[in-house]
Amino acid sequence: MFQQSVPTVDIASVPADAVLLDVREQDEWDAGHAASALHIPMSEFVARIGELPEAEPLYVVCRVGGRSAQVVQYLVGQGRQAVNVDGGMLAWDAAGRALVSEQGDAFVL
């Protein structure tokens, strides 16, 4: 079976000023996210695609990389430049990248 490859980068390759799109569900987002990330859950993504900024590429993240890979594949099919962040927010946290809770507090997952 042929599977289309998805553009992917590791955490170290995500620029500090990247446009980060977090596609995790609300409870996952509330538990901790990158301060500058845009949150559109995968379950709402198609309905809310108009909220995406024009900036490219979009760096798409979920918990470990599966859902974000699906969103990247969709975006690429729509002609957008998007990149899956390998390892997701678990890798983000493991790399020591900053996280905040919904209350704005810095913390660790």
Contact map, one row per residue, 1 for C-alpha under 8 A:
1110000000000000000000000000000000000000000000000000000000000000000000000000000000000000000000000000000000000
1111000000000000000000000000000000000000000000000000000000000000000000000000000000000000000000000000000000000
1111100000000000000000000000000000000000000000000000000000000000000000000000000000000000000000000000000000000
0111110000000000000000000000000000000000000000000000000000000000000000000000000000000000000000000000000000000
0011111000000000000000000000000000000000000000000000000000000000000000000000000000000000000000000000000000000
0001111100000000000000000000000000000000000000000000000000000000000010011000000000110000000000000000000000000
0000111110000000000000000000000000000000000000000000000000000000000000010000000001110000000000000000000000000
0000011111000000000000000000000000000000000000000000000000000000000000000000000000111100000000000000000000000
0000001111101100000000000000000000000000000000000000000000000000000000000000000000111100000000000000000000000
0000000111111100000000000000000000000000000000000000000000000000000000000000000000001110000000000000000000000
0000000011111100000000000000000000000000000000000000000000000000000000000000000000001110001100100000000000000
0000000001111110000000000000000000000000000000000000000000000000000000000000000000000000000000100000000000000
0000000011111110000000000000000000000000000000000000000000000000000000000000000000000000000000000000000000000
0000000011111111010000000000000000000000000000000000000000100000000000000000000000001000000000000000000000000
0000000000011111110000000000000000000000000000000000000000000000000000000000000000000000000000000000000000000
0000000000000111110000000000000000000000000000000000000000000000000000000000000000000000000000000000000000000
0000000000000011111000000000000000000000000000000000000000000000000000000000000000000000000000000000000000000
0000000000000111111100000000000000000000000000000000000011100000000000000000000000000000000000000000000000000
0000000000000000111110000000000000011100000000000000001111100000000000000000000000000000000000000000000000000
0000000000000000011111000000000000011100000000000000000001111000000000000000000000000000000000000000000000000
0000000000000000001111100000000000001111000000000000000001111000000000000000000000000000000000000000000000000
0000000000000000000111110000100010001111100000000000000000011100000100000000000000000000000000000000000000000
0000000000000000000011111000000000000011110010000000000000011100001100000000000000000000000000000000000000000
0000000000000000000001111101100000000011110000000000000000001110001000000000000000000000000000000000000000000
0000000000000000000000111111100000000000111000000000000000000000000000000000000000000000000000000000000000000
0000000000000000000000011111110000000000100000000000000000000000000000000000000000000000000000000000000000000
0000000000000000000000001111111000000000000000000000000000000000000000000000000000000000000000000000000000000
0000000000000000000000011111111100000000000000000000000000000000000000000000000000000000000000000000000000000
0000000000000000000001011111111110000010000000000000000000000000000000000000000000000000000000000000110000000
0000000000000000000000000111111110000000000000000000000000000000000000000000000000000000000000000000110000000
0000000000000000000000000011111110000000000000000000000000000000000000000000000000000000000000000000110000001
0000000000000000000000000001111111000000000000000000000000000000000000000000000000000000000000000011110000111
0000000000000000000001000000111111101000000000000000000000000000000000000000000000000000100000000011100000000
0000000000000000000000000000000111111000000000000000000000000000000000000000000000000000000000001111000000000
0000000000000000000000000000000011111000000000000000000000000000000000000000000000000000000000000111000100000
0000000000000000001100000000000001111100000000000000000000000000000000000000000000000000000000000000000000000
0000000000000000001111000000000011111110000000000000000000000000000000000000000000000000000000000000000000000
0000000000000000001111000000000000011111000000000000000000000000000000000000000000000000000000000000000000000
0000000000000000000011110000100000001111100000000000000000000000000000000000000000000000000000000000000000000
0000000000000000000011110000000000000111110110010000000000000000000000000000000000000000000000000000000000000
0000000000000000000001111100000000000011111110000000000000000000000000000000000000000000000000000000000000000
0000000000000000000000111000000000000001111111000000000000000000001100100000000000000000000000000000000000000
0000000000000000000000001000000000000000111111000000000000000000000000000000000000000000000000000000000000000
0000000000000000000000000000000000000001111111110000000000000000000000000000000000000000000000000000000000000
0000000000000000000000100000000000000001111111111000000000000000000000000000000000000000000000000000000000000
0000000000000000000000000000000000000000011111111000000000000000000000000000000000000000000000000000000000000
0000000000000000000000000000000000000000000111111100000000000000000000000000000000000000000000000000000000000
0000000000000000000000000000000000000001000111111111000000000000000000000000000000000000000000000000000000000
0000000000000000000000000000000000000000000011111111000000000000000000000000000000000000000000000000000000000
0000000000000000000000000000000000000000000000111111000000000000000000000000000000000000000000000000000000000
0000000000000000000000000000000000000000000000011111100000000000000000000000000000000000000000000000000000000
0000000000000000000000000000000000000000000000011111110000000000000000000000000000000000000000000000000000000
0000000000000000000000000000000000000000000000000011111000000000000000000000000000000000000000000000000000000
0000000000000000000000000000000000000000000000000001111100000000000000000000000000000000000000000000000000000
0000000000000000001000000000000000000000000000000000111111000000000000000000000000000000000000000000000000000
0000000000000000001000000000000000000000000000000000011111000000000000000000000111000000000000000000000000000
0000000000000000011000000000000000000000000000000000001111100000000000000000000111100000000000000000000000000
0000000000000000011110000000000000000000000000000000001111110000000000000000000011100000000000000000000000000
0000000000000100011110000000000000000000000000000000000011111000000000000000000001111000000000000000000000000
0000000000000000000111100000000000000000000000000000000001111100000110110000000001111000000000000000000000000
0000000000000000000111110000000000000000000000000000000000111111101100000000000000011101100000000000000000000
0000000000000000000001110000000000000000000000000000000000011111111100000000000000000001100000000000000000000
0000000000000000000000010000000000000000000000000000000000001111110000000000000000000011110000000000000000000
0000000000000000000000000000000000000000000000000000000000001111110000000000000000000111111000000000000000000
0000000000000000000000000000000000000000000000000000000000001111111110000000000000011111000000000000000000000
0000000000000000000000000000000000000000000000000000000000000111111111000000000000000000000000000000000000000
0000000000000000000000110000000000000000010000000000000000001100111111100000000000000000000000000000000000000
0000000000000000000001100000000000000000010000000000000000011100111111110000000000011001000000000000000000000
0000010000000000000000000000000000000000000000000000000000010000111111111000000000010000000000000000000000000
0000000000000000000000000000000000000000000000000000000000000000011111111100000000000000000000000000000000000
0000000000000000000000000000000000000000010000000000000000010000001111111110000000000000000000000000000000000
0000011000000000000000000000000000000000000000000000000000010000000111111111000001110000000000000000000000000
0000010000000000000000000000000000000000000000000000000000000000000011111111100000000000000000000000000000000
0000000000000000000000000000000000000000000000000000000000000000000001111111110000000000000000000000000000000
0000000000000000000000000000000000000000000000000000000000000000000000111111111111000000000000000000000000000
0000000000000000000000000000000000000000000000000000000000000000000000011111111111000000000000000000000000000
0000000000000000000000000000000000000000000000000000000000000000000000001111111100000000000000000000000000000
0000000000000000000000000000000000000000000000000000000000000000000000000111111100000000000000000000000000000
0000000000000000000000000000000000000000000000000000000000000000000000000011111110000000000000000000000000000
0000000000000000000000000000000000000000000000000000000110000000000000000011111111000000000000000000000000000
0000000000000000000000000000000000000000000000000000000111000000000000000011001111100000000000000000000000000
0000001000000000000000000000000000000000000000000000000111110000000000010011000111110000000000000000000000000
0000011110000000000000000000000000000000000000000000000011110000000000010000000011111000000000000000000000000
0000011110000000000000000000000000000000000000000000000000111000100110010000000001111100000000000000000000000
0000000111100100000000000000000000000000000000000000000000111000100100000000000000111111000000000000000000000
0000000111100000000000000000000000000000000000000000000000001001100000000000000000011111001000000000000000000
0000000001100000000000000000000000000000000000000000000000000011100000000000000000001111111100000000000000000
0000000000000000000000000000000000000000000000000000000000001111100100000000000000001111111100000000000000000
0000000000000000000000000000000010000000000000000000000000001111000000000000000000000011111110000000000000000
0000000000000000000000000000000000000000000000000000000000000011000000000000000000000011111111000000000000001
0000000000100000000000000000000000000000000000000000000000000001000000000000000000000111111111100000000000000
0000000000100000000000000000000000000000000000000000000000000000000000000000000000000011111111111000000000000
0000000000000000000000000000000000000000000000000000000000000000000000000000000000000000111111111110000000011
0000000000000000000000000000000000000000000000000000000000000000000000000000000000000000011111111000000000000
0000000000110000000000000000000000000000000000000000000000000000000000000000000000000000001111111000000000000
0000000000000000000000000000000000000000000000000000000000000000000000000000000000000000000111111100000000000
0000000000000000000000000000000001000000000000000000000000000000000000000000000000000000000111111110000000000
0000000000000000000000000000000001100000000000000000000000000000000000000000000000000000000010011111000001100
0000000000000000000000000000000111100000000000000000000000000000000000000000000000000000000010001111100001111
0000000000000000000000000000000111100000000000000000000000000000000000000000000000000000000000000111111111100
0000000000000000000000000000111110000000000000000000000000000000000000000000000000000000000000000011111111100
0000000000000000000000000000111100000000000000000000000000000000000000000000000000000000000000000001111110000
0000000000000000000000000000000000000000000000000000000000000000000000000000000000000000000000000001111110000
0000000000000000000000000000000000100000000000000000000000000000000000000000000000000000000000000001111111000
0000000000000000000000000000000000000000000000000000000000000000000000000000000000000000000000000001111111100
0000000000000000000000000000000000000000000000000000000000000000000000000000000000000000000000000111100111110
0000000000000000000000000000000100000000000000000000000000000000000000000000000000000000000000000111100011111
0000000000000000000000000000000100000000000000000000000000000000000000000000000000000000000010000010000001111
0000000000000000000000000000001100000000000000000000000000000000000000000000000000000000010010000010000000111
